[in-house]
Amino acid sequence: MPQPAFRNLAIVAHVDHGKTTLVDAMLWQSGIFRSNERVAERVMDSGDLERERGITILAKNTSVRYGGVKINIVDTPGHADFGGEVERTLQMVDGVLLLVDAAEGPLPQTRFVLSKALQLGLPPIVVLNKIDRPDARPAQVLDEVYDLFIDLDANDHQLEFPVFCTDARKGLCRQGLEGELGNLKPLFDEILSALPAPAGDPTAPLQLLVTNLDYSDYLGRLAVGRIVNGTLAANSTVSLAREEGIVRARVGTVYTHEGLDRVEVESATAGDIVALAGLDEVTIGDSLVDPEDPRPLPRIAVDEPTMAMVFSANTSPLGGREGQYVTARQIRARLEKESLHNVAIRLDIRANDAFTVMGRGELQLAILIETMRREGYELSVSRPEVVTRDIGGAIHEPMEIVQVDCPDDHVGIVTQKLGGRRGVMTEMHNPGHGRVRMSFRIPSRGLIGFRSEFLTDTRGTGILNHLFDGWEPWQGPIPGRATGALVSDRAGRATTYALYHLEPRGTLFINPGTDVYEGMIVGENARDNDMDVNITREKKLTNMRASGSDEALRLAPPREMTLDRALEWIDDDELAEITPSAVRVRKRVLAANQRPKRGDGG
């Protein structure tokens, strides 16, 4: 029994193709905001990290009303590392708006999100965005989109998708490739006519699948999901179908989405997306069902994680000075809470003070670490490693499809570097405007630490995207970092005099006056071996002076060790020390006389 008063829609695309900007335009043109209201750009990217990095990390719900119909819109992440958010979001909707950059065309994450939507049988509307770019090529990009649909075995109905061209920043669109740009009215009309109303019977027994969790300081945990069948009233008794079995529960307040706000309602009916308070024990994948006639829905299944890191308490001599939560027990509780909220995260606790966290990629784990440090946590993390599988008695590792877009001049160095990391070129395309697009198939571990090296090699002009592409037998050894470390051999404070005389040895990571300890890495050695250095050495004072000998020493700016850079740089015998105010790198074994040296058999 379709519910004509609703449409449930997810906007999916590759990262930075304009999803959140299009949602902004849809909110404005549906009349959600007053004409004089002050609204931030990319209003759906509400988190600090999302605004700083310019990417969507968490899927978020909003709604607009058009023609008497409530359109629930879900803005999804575009980065491959947050694919778990996309997978569970697609369980809530009845159609997708596939956004593709009119110049860049379909990229790896476009393939991923579209394949998931087609597997669920969701009808698509294709939007070619950024039509105002001088290098836009909508006709060729549309051909590439058709090729992608055919490659993903889309059925005949899914291939008959409507096509729109948009300039999301200005809120303009047109249907088809030709014609004048106008407002978004044609797109809203197409959403109502092309996407099906949600099927569901308001009189049937209750069925609601929990696909997301939120948190309120006043209400506690909020369960977000779509009512598949039945009607849900506030302060009603329901059954909660969990992995362990079915238990009785009581729903507190029921909220629906109106624009960017959650609005409290007495009841909600089949087809609507709601947020529920009062269910403290609920987790993602649980179902709310009728106590008299329980019919649980299938649990959400997402792709397995491919990358792992070991989190532990910070045991350095500077540990405990800068953070609020510093013990292993507090870190464990925070990680267990994260694993409840994020279905793409797996937690393996084998020791009381070290916890293996598995996720989709380096970025997802880096976002988790950055979130924790901003919350006041202090911890140490190991180098990222791939998650392997035993298949038929042989070790298999995850593989990635890598797509590189770079100027002609840098093709040689990129091919050489990826070839050395066991990458195999599968495709090369030269459109003829000075840039080349190449595709490689490479082990996931070959990409660890490669992104910053890639940006340096291409002088910041290259674009690199990757997507998980199955499991293959172990591909053999991959060379690690070619340089060693400059390691402080004592505690103290770094001096300008010592740093000045160490500069010819390599690249420094710290400024004068920085507190150091034995085993802390203060720079990168230009050679391939580790070197213990006295970073606290001062100039001996004498009563003799000579002209020019006491001039001020000038130091080159150090390479600031950010979180992303630290995770890429560290080796197997090193750790990144993360605190709310600093990121340091250190040796796993601090004492120099107990630590094997790199280049000396260690």
N, C-alpha and C positions, 0 to 999 in steps of 0.2 A: 504494500500500500504506500505509494510515493507520498512524501510530505511536501506539497508544492510551495510551502512558505519558506523553505530553506534551500540553499546550495552550499555545499562544503567543498572548498577549493584549496589546493596547495600550490604555491609558486616555487618551482624548482629550476635550478640552473647551475652552471659552473660558477666558481667564485668570481666576484667582481663583474658580473654581467648585468647587474642593475635590478635585482629582485626587490631589495628594500626600498630603492628609489621609486620603483613602480608602485609599491604599496603606499608610499607617501602620496603619490598623485591620486590613487584610487580613494584614499581617505579624504583628501581635500575636495575632490569633485563629487563625492557622495554627500557632502554637507556635514561631515562629522565635526569639523572645526568651524569656529566663528571666523568671519572675514578678518577681524582685527586680532585674532588669537596668535600669540607667539609660540611657534612650534619648532623644535629642533629639527635639523635636516636628518634624514634616516632615523625617523622617530622610533622605529621598531628595534633598532640596535640600542637598547637601553643600558647595557652593561658598560662599565668603564673600559674593560679590555676590548669590547666590540668597537667602541668609538675610537680607541687608540690605534687598533690594528686595521680598522676599516673592513672587518669581516663579520658575518653573522656566525655566532657560536651555538646559540640555543634556538630551537624552533619556538616561535611565539604565535599566539592567536590574536586575531582582531576580527571585527565584523563591520560590514557596511549594509545599509538598506537601500535597495534600488527597485523601483516598480512594485513596491509592496512585498518584496522578497528579502529575507535576511541572508546575506552572503557571508558565511564564515570563511575567513582567509587565514591560512597558516603560512608564515614566512619561514623558509627552511634555510639551513646553512648550505654553502656552496663548496666548502672545502672537503676533500676526500676523507680527512681524518675525522670528520663529524658525520660520517655516513649513517651512524646509528640513530642520530636525531631524525634524519630523513626517512629511514626505514619505518620507524614507529609512527611518524607523522602521517605517512601515506595510508596507515590503517584507519585514519579518521575521516578521510575525504572520499568524494565520488568523482573527482576529475582533477587534472593538473593543468597549470599554465606553464608551459615549457619556454623559458626565456633563453635566447641565444644572441650573443653579440653579433651585430650585422657585419662587423669587420673580421673578428677572430674566428667565427663559426663554431661548430660543436667541438668541445674539448673533452678531456677524459672524464671529468665529473658529470658532464652533460650525458655521456653514455651511461654512467652508473645510475643516475637518478631516473633517466628515462627507462632503463631496463627494469628497475624496480616497479615503476608505474605500469609498464606494459604487462609485467608478470601478474599484477593485481587486476588487470583488465580495466584500468582507468582511462577514460577518453581524454585526449590531450587537445589543448589549444596552443598553437605555436606563435610566439611573439618574437619578432626580430627587433631587438632593442638597439639603441645608440645609432639610429638611422642617420643622425646628423653628423657622424664622423666623416672626415674627408676621405678616408680609405674604406668607407662602407661599401659592401658588395652583396646586396641582399639577394639577387638572383642566384649567384653561385652558392651562397650560404644556404639558401632554401634547397638547392640540389643536394648539398652535403647532408642536410637534415633528412631529406627523403632517403638517401643512402643509409643513414644511420638507422632509421626506422626499419628498413628492409633487412639490414644486417642483424637487427635485434628480433627478427621474426614477428613483426607487428602484423595483426590480422587486417583484413580489408577495411573493416570499420574504423580501426585506429589510423589507417593510412589516409583516410578522408578527413584530415584535420583542417580546421580553418586557420588562416594565416593573417597576422596583423603586423604592421610595422609601427614602431613607437619611438618617441623621444621622451623617455620617462622623466628626465630632469625637468622638462618643460610641460609635462602632462599632455602630450599630443600623440595621436595615433591615426592610422587609416587601415581599412581592411584591404588586403592584397598588396601587391608590390607597387602599384601605380596609383596616383591620385593625390589630392591635397590632404595635408595633415589637419585634423580637427581635435575636438576634445575626446574623452574616453568613452562617450556614450555608445559607439558601435561595439566596443569591447564588453561593456556591461550587458548590452543586449545579447551578444553572442554567448556570454556565460549563462544567461538564463535559458537560451534556446538550445545550446549544444551540450551542456552538461546536465546529466540526469538529476532529478530531485532525489534526495536520500530515500531509499526504501526502508520501510519500518512500520510497524503497527502499534499505534499508541495504546491499543486495548490488549495487546499480547503481554505475557509475563516479561518482567523487566530484564533487560540485558544491556550492560554498559562495560566497555573495555577500557581500562586505565592505560593510557598511552604516554602520560607525562606526569611529572610531579612538580609542584611549586611550593614555596614556603612563605608564610606571612608571620610577621612578628606578633600579630594579635590573634591569628586563628590557628597557627601551627601549620602542619602539613596539609597541602591542598592536592587532591587528586583531580587530574584533568583527563577527560575522555569524551567519547561520543555515545549518546544513547542510541543503541541499535534497535531495540524494541521496548515498548512499554512507556510508562510515565513515572518520573521520579519526583517525589514531593519532599520538601524540607522537613527535618525532624521525623523522618520515617525509619522504620526498621527494615533492613535488607539482609541478604546473605552475601558474604564476601568469599568468593571462590579463589583460594590461594593455592600455591604449589603443593602445600602439605594437606590441603583439604578445605572443606567449606565451614565457615564459622559465622555466627550472627554478628551484626554490626549495626550501628545507628548513624545515619547521615545527619549532619548538623545543618549548616547553611548551604543553599544551592545558588550558584552564580552562573549567569550567562555573560557573553561578551557583547557590549555595545560600543563600537569604536574601540578606543584603547582602554576603556574602563570595564571593570567587572561589576555587574549589576545584580543585586540580590533579588531572587524571584521565589514565589511560593512553590512552583513546580515547573518542570521542563519535560518536554515530550520527545518522542522518537525523532531522530534526525538532527537534533541540536547538539552542540558541543558545550559542555558544562565544566565548572570547577566546583569541587565539593569539599567542605570543611567537616571536621569531626572524625575522620578515619585515620587515626594515628598510625595504625599498623599496615596500611595499604602500601603496595609496591607496584612498580610498572609491570604490566602483564596480567594483573589480577582482574577479575570480573565482578561486577555487582549484579546480583541476580535476585529473582523473586524467592522469598523464603518458602512459599508454598509450592512453587514449581521451579526449582533451580535448574537453569540451562547454561552452564559455563561456556564462554567463548574460547576459541583456541588462543593459547598464549603467544605473545610476540616472539618471533625468532629473528635474530639479526646475525650478520656475518661475524665470524670469529675474529678476535684481535690478532694482530701480526707483530706487534712491537711490545717489548717489556723493559721495565726499569726497576731497580731495587731502591726503595725508599727506606731510610733509617734515621735515627736520631743523630743530631750533629754532635760529634765527639771531639771536635777540634778544641785547642786551648782557648779559643775565643767563643766557644759555644755557650749559649745561655745568656749572653749579654744584651742581645738586640731583640729577641723574640718573646712573645707572651706564652706560646705553647711550644714547649721544647722537649717533652718526654716522649718516649716511644709509645706509651699508652695513649697519649693525646693524638699523636699522628695516626695511630691505628684506628681510633674512633672516627677521625675525620675521613679516612680512606673508606671505612665501612659505610659511612653515610653517603659518600660519593658513589659507591658501587650500587646503592639502592636507587639513586636518582638517575644514574647513567648506565643504560643497558649495554653500551659498547665497552665499558670498563670491567675488567675481571681482577679480582684480588686473591692472591695466593699467600697465605700466612703460614710459613714453615718454621719461623723462629719468632721469639718474643720481641726482638728488637730490629728485625729486617723484614720488609714486606714487598713482595713482587707485585707490581701493578702492570697489567697488560691492557693495551689500547690499540687504536687503529694506526697510529703513527706518531712521529716525534712532536708534531704541532699539538695534537690532542693532549699528550702528556705534559708538554711545556705549558699549555694553558692551565692545566690542573695545578702544576707547581706554582705558577704565577698567582693563581687565585689563592692558594694556601698561604703564600708569603704575604699577600696583602691582608689576609685575615689574621696575621700575627704568628704564623707557624715558622719554626726554624728546623731545617732538616738537611740531610745529605742524600744525594741521589747518584746512582751509578751511570755508566755509559749505556745508552739504549742498545738493546740486543733484539734480534728477531726471535719470534716464537716458532719452534720447529715441531714437526709431526712425525710419528713413526708410521709409515704406510707400507705394508707388505714387508716389514723387516728392514726397510731403508729409511734413512732420515730425509725428510722433505722440508724445503724452506719456501716461504712466500715469495712470489714474483710480482713485479710491477710493470705496467706499461707506462713509459715515460715519453712525454711529448715536449720537445724543445723548440722554441721559436727564437731565433737569434740572427744577427746580421751575417752576411756572407763571409766577412773577414774572420769570424770566430768559429766557423764550422770545423776546422781542423783540430783546434785545441779541445773543443767539446767532444768530438768523436774520439780523440785520443784518451781523454780522461774517463769517459764512460766505458770505452773498450777495456781499459785497465781495471775497471770495476766489474768485469764480466758482463757488460752490456752488449747486446747484439742489435744492430740497426735493422728495423723491419720495413721502414718506409722513409722516403725523402721527397719533399715537395718544394719546388722553387717557383713561387708565383711571379717572380720577376721584378719586385719592387725593392730589391736590396736585402730582403730577409728570406731565410730558409726555415722550413718546418720539418723536423725530423722526429721519427718515432723509434724508440728502443724498447727492448724487453730485457729487464735487468733484475737480479735478486734484490729484495728489499734492503738487505744489509749493505748493498753497494751504494745506496743513497744516504746512508748515515754520514753526516758531516759533509755532504757534497754541495748543499745549497749555497753556503757562503763562498766556497771555492768557485762554484759556477758563476756567481755574481761578480767575483773578482776577475775571472778569466774573460767574461763578456763585458767588463767595465760597466756593469749595472744595466746593460741593454737587453739581456736575455730573459726569456720567460720560460719557466720550467713547471710542468704539471705532471702528476703521476696518479695512477689508479691501480688498485690491487687486481692481479690477474692470475689467481690460482696458485697451486703448489707444484713444485718441481723437485726432483732429487737434488741433493746438496751440490752446488755448482763449483766447489773448490775454494781454495784460499783467496782472499781479497786483500791487497796491501793496505796497511793501516796508515797512520800519520807518519810522514817521512821525517819529521823533526822531533827533537827531544825537548826536555823542559829545563828551565833554570829554577832550582829548588832552594829555598832558604835553608841554611844549615843551623840557624839559631833564632831565638825569639828576640824581639826588639822593635825598633822603629826604623823604617827605610830612610836612608839619607841621600841627599842630592849627590854627594861625592861618590858613594858606592854605585848609584844608578848610572852616573855619567861614565864610569869606567866599565860598566857592564853593557852599555849600549852597543858596542861593536860585536858583542857575542850573539845578538839576536833581537827579538822584539819584546819590550817590557809591557807588563800588564798593570803596574801600579804607579802611583805618584809618590814623591817624597813625603814623609810624615805618616805613611800608612803603617799600621800595626801589622807585624808579621810573626810567624811562629815556625818552628822547625817542621819541615815537610810541606809548607805552603809553597805553591808554585807562583813565582813572581814574574815569569816571562817564558818565551819560547826560544829554545836554543836553535841557532842556525844549522847546527850539525844534528846527526841522528841519535846522539847519546844524551842522557841526562847529566846535568852538572850541578853539584852542590855549591852554592855561592853565599858569601857574607854580604848581605844586603844592608847591614846596619853599620858598616865600616865608616869611620870618620877620619878626616885629615888630621894628621899629627900636627900639633901646634909647636912652633919654635919662636925664638925671639929674633929671628932673622927675617927680613922682608926683601923681596926683589921686585923691581918694576914689572907690572903685568902678571905676576904669578898668582895674585889673589883676585883676579877678575871673576865676576859671577859666572857660574857654569850654566850653560843652556842645554836643556833636555828636549828631545822630541816628544810630542804628545804620546802617551801610552795607548795601547790598544785596549779600550774599555771592555771588560769582560761582562757582557750582558748574559742573561739566562740562555737565550737561544744559542749564542756563540759558545758558551761554556759546555752545553750539552753536545754540540758538534765537535768541540776540540778535545775533550777528555778521552783518555785511553782506558784500557781494561784495568790498569793498576792505579787509576785515579778516581777522584770523586769531585762532584760539584757541591760546594757548601752554600746553601741558600738561606738567607735571613731576610727579614723585612727591609733592611737598609743596605744590604750588600750581597754580591755574588762573588764567591772566591773559588779557586780550584786548588786542590791539594792532592798529595799522594795518599793512597789508602793506608799504607804503613808510614807513620810520620818519622820515626827514628831513623836517621841516616845509616847507622851501623846495623840495622835489622832489615833494611830495604834493598832488594836486588835493583841494580842500576840498569836502565835501558841502554842497550849497546854493550853490556857486559854479561850477556847470558841471561838477563832478567826480563 
